[in-house]
Amino acid sequence: MSDSYLLGAKYLMEAGGFRHSVNVLIANLETKPNGMPKNMTWEPLYLLASHAAELYLKASLLKRGHTESELRASTIRHNLSALATLLQSHVAISETTRITVDRLSNQHRHHFLRYGVPEGKVALIPHPRALEGMLDELLNHCRVGGT
């Protein structure tokens, strides 16, 4: 696709499906008293949230004139932190969202949530409610006519 707006709309639509699944999983998540996941059902939740975040970030960047080829660069492609840094050159991102994005970034970039966390590595999982806030904020940056 060469039309950045069309590609951004596609990313936005796909992210919406992932986001809906995140909402369903959070609503049915078994949690400890502190609200953190109780068992391994957290893995698909965080995988879907990470992918939705990537799509929202890319849609926001395409809206701001970045190209598909820029977003496919190996240093940026699946690197949530790098995408967020690029977006911050255009809009303000809250500290809470930035922390959440950064906690998800390494495991998303290296596909820990798809294939399991390698021995000696750690998957940092933010609080499930932080995922919702992050996704809300990133979606807001995708709005037509928004900042």
C-alpha positions in Angstrom: 0.0 0.0 0.0 1.4 3.3 -0.9 -1.4 5.5 0.5 -0.4 6.3 4.1 -3.9 7.3 5.1 -5.4 4.0 3.8 -2.7 2.0 5.6 -3.2 4.0 8.8 -7.0 3.3 8.6 -6.3 -0.4 8.1 -4.0 -0.4 11.1 -6.6 1.5 13.1 -9.3 -1.0 12.2 -7.2 -4.0 13.0 -6.1 -2.5 16.3 -9.8 -2.1 17.2 -10.3 -5.9 16.9 -7.3 -6.5 19.2 -8.5 -3.8 21.6 -11.9 -5.4 21.8 -10.3 -8.8 22.7 -8.1 -7.0 25.3 -11.3 -5.6 26.9 -12.9 -9.1 27.0 -9.8 -10.7 28.5 -9.4 -8.0 31.2 -13.1 -8.4 32.1 -12.6 -12.1 32.6 -9.1 -12.1 34.1 -8.5 -13.9 37.3 -6.5 -11.6 39.5 -4.7 -11.4 42.8 -5.8 -8.9 45.4 -3.5 -6.3 43.9 -5.2 -6.7 40.5 -2.3 -8.4 38.8 -3.0 -11.6 36.8 -3.4 -14.8 38.9 -2.3 -17.3 36.3 -0.9 -17.7 32.8 -4.0 -16.3 31.2 -2.1 -13.0 31.1 0.0 -14.0 28.1 -2.7 -13.6 25.3 -3.9 -10.4 27.0 -0.5 -8.8 26.9 0.2 -10.1 23.4 -3.0 -8.6 22.0 -2.4 -5.3 23.9 1.2 -5.0 22.6 0.1 -5.6 19.0 -2.8 -3.1 19.4 -0.3 -0.6 20.8 2.0 -1.1 17.8 -0.8 -0.6 15.3 -2.1 2.6 17.1 1.4 4.0 17.2 2.0 3.3 13.5 -1.4 4.7 12.6 -0.6 7.9 14.5 2.7 8.2 12.8 1.3 7.7 9.4 -1.2 10.4 10.1 1.7 12.7 10.8 3.4 12.1 7.5 5.7 9.2 8.3 5.9 6.6 5.5 5.4 2.9 5.5 9.0 2.3 4.6 10.1 4.4 7.7 7.9 2.3 9.9 9.3 -0.9 8.5 12.9 -0.1 9.3 14.4 -2.8 11.5 15.2 -0.4 14.3 11.5 0.7 14.5 9.4 -2.1 13.0 8.3 -3.9 16.2 10.0 -1.6 18.7 7.2 0.0 20.7 9.6 2.3 22.6 11.2 3.6 19.3 7.7 4.1 17.8 6.6 6.0 21.0 9.8 8.2 20.9 9.0 9.0 17.3 5.4 9.9 18.1 6.6 12.1 21.0 8.3 14.3 18.5 4.8 15.2 17.4 2.5 14.9 20.5 2.8 14.7 24.2 2.5 11.2 25.6 1.7 10.8 29.3 4.4 9.4 31.6 2.1 6.5 32.6 1.5 5.5 28.9 5.2 5.9 28.2 6.2 3.6 31.1 3.6 1.0 30.0 4.8 1.1 26.4 8.4 0.7 27.5 7.6 -2.3 29.8 5.9 -4.0 26.8 8.5 -3.1 24.2 11.3 -5.6 24.7 9.0 -8.6 25.0 7.0 -7.4 22.0 10.1 -6.8 19.9 11.6 -10.1 20.6 8.3 -12.1 20.5 8.5 -13.4 24.1 4.7 -13.4 24.3 4.4 -15.5 21.1 7.1 -18.1 21.8 7.6 -17.9 25.5 10.1 -16.0 27.6 13.6 -17.4 27.0 15.6 -18.7 30.0 17.4 -15.9 31.8 15.0 -13.2 30.3 12.2 -11.5 32.1 8.8 -10.4 30.8 7.7 -7.1 32.5 3.9 -6.9 32.7 2.3 -3.7 33.6 -1.0 -3.7 35.6 -3.9 -4.7 33.3 -5.6 -1.3 34.0 -2.5 0.5 32.7 -3.0 -1.4 29.4 -6.4 0.1 29.0 -5.2 3.6 29.7 -2.3 3.3 27.3 -4.5 2.0 24.5 -7.1 4.7 25.1 -4.4 7.4 24.9 -2.8 5.9 21.8 -6.2 5.6 20.1 -6.8 9.3 20.9 -3.7 10.2 18.9 -5.2 8.5 15.9 -8.3 10.7 15.8 -9.0 12.5 12.6 -8.6 16.2 13.3 -7.0 15.4 16.6 -3.4 16.4 17.6 
